Amino acid sequence: MATKLDAAARQAALGKLGSWSYDETAGAITRQFKFKDFSEAFAFMTRVALLAQAADHHPDWSNAYNKVTISLSTHDAGGLTGNDVKLAEAIDKLIT
């Protein structure tokens, strides 16, 4: 089982994930992505789904037309873990 990051490790991770924000109440990192239209947003979600499945680590997310909001937290650990950070980094590589 993954171990929840302590405050110092969480801050270090957030420093590398400039566009993600930490939601202390949820114990999760969150980011909203905006695309040209629904088709681009859905294609992005498909690519994220393939990454998440390969990592066996699945995000909480939503889609509204051209926006995708992703929240990452490891429920079994009760908050943010290294698995969440790795998936966020992989997701970011999809859009760079």
N, C-alpha and C positions, 0 to 999 in steps of 0.2 A: 504494500500500500504506500502511496505517496505521502510525504510529510508536508504539512502546512508550513509555509515560509514564515519566519519570524519577521518582525518589523524592519530590521536592517536589510535582510535579504530581499524583502518586498520592495523597499526603496531602491535598492541597487537594480532590481529587475525593471522597475518603472523608469529608471533613468535610461535604460536601453530601449524601452518601448515608449518613445516619446508621444505617440498619438493615442495611447491607451490610458484610461483613467481608472483609479481604484475606487470602488464603492465599498466603503467600510461596512455598511449595514449588511450588504450581500456577501461580503468577503470575496468579491470578484473583480476582475478587470473587464472594462467595457470599452467598446469603440463603435462608432457609427461610420459607415462607408456610404458614399453617395456616387451614383453612376448616371450615365446619360439617360437611361430609360429602364423599364422593367426587365427587358431581355438581358441587358448587361448585368443587372443586379442578380437575376436568376442564374446566369452563367457563373458568376462569382460564387454564389451559394453552392452550386454544383461542385466547383473546384475545392471549396472549403470542405464540403461533405466527404470528398474522396480523401483529403488529408486527415480529417477527423477519424474516419473509419480505419485508415491505415494505422493511426496512432492509438486506436481504441479509446479515444478521448473526445467526447461529443459536446459541442457548445449549446448554450441556451441562446436562441436567436429569434429575430423577427424581421419581416420584410414588409415594407409599405412602398409600393410602386418602385421608385428608384433608390430607396434607402434600405440598407441592411444594418441592423444593430446586433452585435455579437457580445455575449457575456461569457466569460470563462472562469470557472471555479471547479474545484474538485470536491464534489459533495461528500464522498467517503472520508475525506480529510478535514472537512468542515471549513474550507476556505481555499485560498490561493496556494498552488504548489508549483514546482518546477515544470510539471506537465503542462500547466496552463500557459506558462511563459514560453515554453517551446512551441506550443501550438500557435500562440499569438505571433511569434517570430516567423513561423512558416506561413501564416496567413498574410502577414505584411509583405513577404516576398512575392506573393501572388499579384500584388498591385504596384510593385516597383519596376 
